[in-house]
Amino acid sequence: MRTKRLLAAVAAVVVAGGCAQQVKRLEPGLELRAAAEHLGAAEQVGFTVKFTGSADDLIKSVKATADDADSLRTLLNSSISVAYDLAGDGVDDDRMQLAATVDGVAGTEIRVVGKTLYAKAPVAELVKKFGDGAAVTRADATAVTPALGALFDGGWVSLAVKDATDLSGAGFGLPTSDADTTKTLAELKTSASKLFSDATIVRDPADSRHLIVTSSTAKAYAEVKRLVTAVSGAESPALSDEFGDAPKDRPIVLDLWIDDEKLTAVEVNLLQFVEGATGRAALRIDMTTGAPITAPEGATKIDPAALSSLEGGPGDATDQAMALGYAALDRAEEKGGTPASQLKAAIAEMAEPGITMRIVRRGVAQVTVDGTKACVKLPSTYRKEPAVTAGACS
């Protein structure tokens, strides 16, 4: 009798467990929650970010200029793969890997392992595709520290993360020293939970793995802003100001694919954020299988003392004049009006000791750096380029 009752109890548990799994499969909200919990508990996470859809639809929707159209086509032919390996209980042993394909050219990669930065890039292929200016850069760089020749030749180089982040002008694009991978993943999970909390979630009748989530632009804007500022440390105030006003609220649709309670892909059509746009140009994230991240063998160590001498100063007068011109164009695009109307504010933003910028007449400014002068003339619209000439304004 006891045996029959035990078998009945076991059968009930099995059936109940099976029903629970079936409920999760039938109820997309529960399935999404289970996928989020699985992702949050993972010690090793990887994903690839790329664009899909029509470059022509995107170019038409944003009314891109010829130069902007070329940039957008390059962007849609590029991708970035990111992986994290928590590798332990604390943050000190966290590891990161970033690999990029730039307009179809693969091979650029950064790894952070054991507080050491490793980097490599297919410089020769990138130079062939985008121009030949790197030849001079290689000569200048190797004259200061021959070890940089390995990087220009496509090999691995290494540098302590602390030394790299201390080189503020080196442009490594590293996170700040107080960055915390665990915190970033936790904040990402929080933002996803808030974004989906009141969303409508339905299953695609043609594909049981495909969930269609309808939320709003206002909620997406708020959560992206919150996420970026939450993980950016000391840079939070400046980044928060860059977001500007929230967009007009309207429904947005996100597509998610979940297989066996694991998130496999996320896709959002960017054109739904553009008023009156049609077609599809989507940002897609494909989850990849997590794996241990290791330090590459044979990396050439870079001397940070020598590298710091490559940083240089703020640039000559011509460089600063060009930077001022683009700053005025950016303000005109963001704030409205003509570039000339934004010139005074752009000068105030770029104020720096040792650099003098003054308006000569409407839309024209003179820049002085270490006694040398350059003149910038702004176009009538931000869609055109500023003109810069060496010497004082005439």
Legacy VTK file of the C-alpha trace (Angstrom):
# vtk DataFile Version 3.0
C-alpha trace
ASCII
DATASET POLYDATA
POINTS 394 float
0.000 0.000 0.000
2.797 2.349 0.967
4.578 1.485 -2.282
1.480 2.424 -4.317
1.167 5.730 -2.455
4.871 6.448 -3.009
4.580 5.733 -6.720
1.479 7.917 -6.899
3.317 10.756 -5.163
6.276 10.436 -7.519
3.945 10.414 -10.502
2.183 13.507 -9.172
5.498 15.344 -8.811
6.577 14.365 -12.313
3.238 15.433 -13.788
3.290 18.678 -11.812
6.826 19.417 -12.975
5.881 18.681 -16.539
2.831 20.906 -16.224
4.948 23.705 -14.805
7.303 23.487 -17.768
4.339 23.423 -20.124
2.815 26.478 -18.441
6.087 28.362 -18.950
6.036 27.383 -22.594
2.424 28.463 -22.955
2.738 31.691 -20.958
5.306 33.950 -22.711
5.680 36.292 -19.728
6.721 33.442 -17.454
9.036 32.052 -20.100
10.681 35.454 -20.486
11.153 35.687 -16.721
12.754 32.232 -16.636
15.114 33.223 -19.456
16.093 36.398 -17.576
16.796 34.400 -14.415
18.962 31.964 -16.369
20.909 34.822 -17.967
21.377 36.563 -14.623
22.783 33.416 -13.016
25.291 32.713 -15.799
28.982 33.022 -14.905
29.975 33.315 -18.562
27.944 35.421 -20.986
28.572 36.346 -24.613
26.664 38.221 -27.295
27.148 39.703 -30.756
25.694 43.074 -31.763
25.039 43.704 -35.439
22.594 45.378 -37.799
20.184 43.617 -40.112
17.727 44.746 -42.735
18.011 47.351 -45.453
20.695 50.037 -45.486
18.656 51.846 -48.154
15.601 51.986 -45.863
17.711 53.471 -43.069
19.437 56.012 -45.344
16.101 57.111 -46.790
14.435 57.404 -43.384
17.123 59.612 -41.814
17.630 61.594 -45.048
21.358 60.916 -44.919
23.900 62.865 -46.967
26.238 60.995 -49.310
28.984 60.891 -46.663
26.552 59.817 -43.965
25.156 57.135 -46.283
28.633 55.651 -46.715
29.100 55.648 -42.936
25.748 53.935 -42.410
26.581 51.242 -44.957
29.874 50.656 -43.147
27.993 50.412 -39.859
25.527 47.874 -41.223
28.470 45.791 -42.444
30.123 45.775 -39.001
29.568 43.879 -35.761
30.888 43.646 -32.215
31.078 40.511 -30.079
31.389 40.917 -26.306
31.964 38.221 -23.686
32.264 38.261 -19.900
33.783 35.612 -17.661
33.161 36.266 -13.944
35.787 33.614 -13.135
35.258 33.754 -9.361
33.419 35.406 -6.496
35.020 38.875 -6.570
35.402 41.508 -9.285
39.208 41.487 -9.398
39.349 38.325 -11.466
36.547 39.241 -13.894
37.539 38.890 -17.534
36.281 40.578 -20.694
36.676 40.019 -24.413
35.646 42.308 -27.275
36.014 41.388 -30.937
35.015 43.666 -33.813
34.401 43.270 -37.516
34.756 46.653 -39.225
33.078 46.908 -42.631
33.688 43.220 -43.201
37.269 43.204 -41.863
37.511 40.845 -38.879
40.355 40.439 -36.401
40.245 43.455 -34.078
40.153 42.144 -30.506
40.633 43.319 -26.924
40.867 41.085 -23.866
41.175 41.982 -20.204
42.592 39.129 -18.115
44.294 39.374 -14.731
44.223 43.199 -14.766
46.137 43.186 -18.063
44.843 44.563 -21.352
45.643 42.589 -24.519
44.925 44.013 -27.978
45.448 43.189 -31.637
44.114 44.485 -34.953
44.520 43.689 -38.674
46.104 47.091 -39.292
47.297 46.317 -42.828
43.797 45.283 -43.962
42.166 48.260 -42.276
44.674 50.644 -43.858
44.048 49.095 -47.283
40.302 49.591 -46.838
40.185 53.010 -45.185
43.381 54.795 -46.306
47.159 54.771 -46.048
47.747 57.307 -43.258
48.760 54.596 -40.785
52.186 54.129 -42.408
53.418 57.381 -40.908
51.750 56.543 -37.605
53.657 53.261 -37.452
56.984 54.974 -38.092
56.322 57.594 -35.438
55.070 55.054 -32.901
57.886 52.535 -33.319
60.453 55.330 -33.097
59.250 55.927 -29.537
58.641 52.300 -28.542
59.552 49.519 -31.010
57.146 47.145 -29.238
54.240 48.928 -30.946
55.442 47.419 -34.214
53.819 44.161 -33.130
50.414 45.860 -33.017
50.826 47.406 -36.474
51.923 43.997 -37.783
48.742 42.329 -36.479
50.231 40.751 -33.341
49.135 40.864 -29.720
50.382 43.602 -27.396
49.787 43.915 -23.649
49.548 46.707 -21.099
48.403 46.856 -17.477
44.796 48.053 -17.298
45.757 50.673 -14.713
48.440 52.082 -17.012
46.028 52.116 -19.947
43.276 53.956 -18.044
45.852 56.421 -16.672
46.750 57.354 -20.255
43.696 59.590 -20.601
44.678 60.835 -24.023
45.590 57.471 -25.474
42.019 56.686 -26.518
41.890 53.040 -25.511
38.128 53.184 -24.909
38.494 51.196 -21.693
35.979 51.351 -18.871
36.984 53.446 -15.901
39.014 51.798 -13.171
35.977 51.529 -10.912
33.967 49.580 -13.506
32.303 46.482 -12.081
31.180 43.710 -14.432
28.854 42.221 -11.813
27.193 45.592 -11.288
26.801 46.118 -15.027
25.080 42.768 -15.495
22.841 43.420 -12.472
21.830 46.849 -13.775
21.150 45.381 -17.220
18.848 42.795 -15.659
17.068 45.513 -13.651
16.480 47.640 -16.742
15.165 44.657 -18.694
12.771 43.774 -15.867
11.431 47.332 -15.679
11.103 47.618 -19.439
9.106 44.391 -19.692
7.102 44.736 -16.456
4.063 46.412 -18.035
4.698 45.352 -21.607
2.370 43.257 -23.726
4.009 39.926 -24.580
2.584 37.546 -27.174
3.939 34.480 -28.932
4.420 34.362 -32.685
1.955 31.713 -33.942
4.397 30.805 -36.717
7.377 30.269 -34.353
6.905 29.189 -30.741
10.385 30.458 -29.833
9.595 34.003 -30.996
8.103 36.427 -28.448
6.786 39.835 -29.525
7.056 42.481 -26.804
5.228 45.811 -27.112
6.439 48.594 -24.813
6.823 52.386 -25.263
9.510 54.814 -26.393
9.221 56.754 -23.113
9.912 53.682 -20.995
12.749 52.538 -23.274
14.331 56.021 -23.146
14.077 56.170 -19.354
15.613 52.743 -18.845
18.471 53.227 -21.321
19.306 56.552 -19.650
19.120 54.973 -16.195
21.291 52.019 -17.257
24.024 54.115 -18.899
24.311 56.547 -16.006
24.160 53.741 -13.405
27.224 51.950 -14.771
29.331 54.943 -15.861
30.676 55.963 -12.438
32.101 59.480 -12.275
30.998 60.195 -15.854
27.294 59.802 -14.979
26.368 63.531 -14.738
27.886 64.346 -18.119
26.297 61.338 -19.821
22.913 62.115 -18.284
23.014 65.619 -19.758
23.821 64.206 -23.218
20.487 62.370 -23.425
18.414 65.547 -23.761
14.611 65.444 -23.786
12.615 62.228 -23.954
11.223 61.323 -27.393
7.539 61.501 -28.248
5.850 58.542 -26.613
4.663 55.821 -28.971
4.498 52.019 -28.928
7.658 50.119 -29.842
8.036 46.451 -30.627
10.951 44.253 -29.570
11.443 40.740 -30.924
12.946 38.098 -28.640
13.796 34.474 -29.290
13.848 32.017 -26.378
14.757 28.353 -26.696
14.533 25.985 -23.724
14.135 28.945 -21.353
17.347 30.534 -22.664
17.431 33.880 -24.451
19.006 33.397 -27.879
18.377 36.708 -29.679
16.890 40.206 -29.362
16.017 42.454 -32.277
14.513 45.949 -32.527
13.615 47.768 -35.724
15.271 51.208 -35.423
12.998 52.748 -38.042
10.029 52.612 -35.664
11.714 55.474 -33.773
11.666 57.671 -36.916
8.403 59.465 -37.663
6.915 58.284 -40.960
9.659 55.743 -41.694
8.896 52.469 -43.454
10.887 49.285 -43.983
13.246 47.576 -41.575
16.770 48.330 -40.345
17.186 46.506 -37.067
19.700 46.275 -34.268
20.141 42.598 -33.395
21.821 40.918 -30.424
22.630 37.218 -30.742
23.538 35.444 -27.521
26.538 33.140 -27.788
27.698 30.227 -25.680
29.757 31.459 -22.729
33.307 30.169 -22.428
36.427 30.827 -20.337
38.470 33.848 -21.453
42.236 33.344 -21.421
45.267 35.543 -22.001
46.748 35.180 -25.507
50.245 33.718 -25.775
53.215 35.643 -27.106
51.888 39.166 -26.483
54.482 41.963 -26.696
54.545 44.088 -23.547
54.212 47.840 -24.064
56.182 50.280 -21.891
53.591 52.737 -20.485
56.254 55.408 -19.931
57.138 55.381 -23.625
53.498 55.182 -24.660
52.610 58.283 -22.674
54.922 60.344 -24.876
52.672 59.553 -27.859
49.663 61.262 -26.308
50.711 64.725 -27.426
48.935 67.944 -26.585
45.546 69.302 -27.579
46.490 69.503 -31.240
47.566 72.479 -33.378
45.409 75.457 -34.321
44.084 73.741 -37.448
42.983 70.676 -35.445
41.266 72.849 -32.852
39.557 74.964 -35.505
38.175 71.840 -37.166
37.010 70.516 -33.790
35.253 73.850 -33.107
33.524 73.694 -36.477
32.146 70.226 -35.857
31.111 71.179 -32.316
28.992 74.004 -33.754
27.507 71.626 -36.344
26.650 69.078 -33.661
24.916 71.746 -31.567
22.938 72.955 -34.591
21.752 69.424 -35.300
20.811 68.837 -31.662
19.512 72.261 -30.607
18.259 73.645 -33.913
19.174 76.784 -35.815
22.218 77.339 -37.985
25.794 76.378 -37.048
26.619 80.097 -36.845
23.968 80.602 -34.183
25.640 77.902 -32.058
29.223 79.121 -32.484
29.385 81.160 -29.257
28.069 78.253 -27.171
30.480 75.839 -28.870
33.417 78.101 -27.994
32.260 78.186 -24.346
32.087 74.374 -24.254
35.595 73.978 -25.691
37.311 76.546 -23.456
40.746 75.225 -22.467
43.917 76.859 -21.105
46.398 77.758 -23.827
43.767 77.919 -26.588
42.096 81.150 -27.703
38.923 81.122 -29.782
37.129 84.279 -30.890
34.361 85.087 -33.318
35.600 87.308 -36.169
32.208 87.714 -37.814
29.038 85.663 -38.103
29.905 82.027 -38.761
33.663 82.665 -38.753
36.044 82.155 -35.823
39.791 82.372 -35.333
41.661 79.861 -33.166
45.105 80.446 -31.666
47.275 77.662 -30.185
50.868 78.354 -29.068
51.016 81.460 -31.237
49.778 79.729 -34.419
46.414 80.638 -35.895
43.702 78.978 -37.967
40.340 80.121 -39.275
37.093 78.153 -39.414
34.127 79.145 -41.586
30.834 77.424 -40.837
28.385 76.236 -43.500
24.763 77.344 -43.594
23.548 73.919 -42.447
24.893 71.141 -40.233
24.637 68.759 -43.196
27.686 70.396 -44.827
31.334 70.486 -43.712
33.190 73.366 -41.995
36.060 74.975 -43.950
39.370 75.421 -42.103
42.449 77.279 -43.309
45.822 77.792 -41.636
46.611 81.354 -40.569
44.544 84.278 -39.318
41.061 84.936 -40.675
40.985 87.411 -43.544
LINES 1 395
394 0 1 2 3 4 5 6 7 8 9 10 11 12 13 14 15 16 17 18 19 20 21 22 23 24 25 26 27 28 29 30 31 32 33 34 35 36 37 38 39 40 41 42 43 44 45 46 47 48 49 50 51 52 53 54 55 56 57 58 59 60 61 62 63 64 65 66 67 68 69 70 71 72 73 74 75 76 77 78 79 80 81 82 83 84 85 86 87 88 89 90 91 92 93 94 95 96 97 98 99 100 101 102 103 104 105 106 107 108 109 110 111 112 113 114 115 116 117 118 119 120 121 122 123 124 125 126 127 128 129 130 131 132 133 134 135 136 137 138 139 140 141 142 143 144 145 146 147 148 149 150 151 152 153 154 155 156 157 158 159 160 161 162 163 164 165 166 167 168 169 170 171 172 173 174 175 176 177 178 179 180 181 182 183 184 185 186 187 188 189 190 191 192 193 194 195 196 197 198 199 200 201 202 203 204 205 206 207 208 209 210 211 212 213 214 215 216 217 218 219 220 221 222 223 224 225 226 227 228 229 230 231 232 233 234 235 236 237 238 239 240 241 242 243 244 245 246 247 248 249 250 251 252 253 254 255 256 257 258 259 260 261 262 263 264 265 266 267 268 269 270 271 272 273 274 275 276 277 278 279 280 281 282 283 284 285 286 287 288 289 290 291 292 293 294 295 296 297 298 299 300 301 302 303 304 305 306 307 308 309 310 311 312 313 314 315 316 317 318 319 320 321 322 323 324 325 326 327 328 329 330 331 332 333 334 335 336 337 338 339 340 341 342 343 344 345 346 347 348 349 350 351 352 353 354 355 356 357 358 359 360 361 362 363 364 365 366 367 368 369 370 371 372 373 374 375 376 377 378 379 380 381 382 383 384 385 386 387 388 389 390 391 392 393
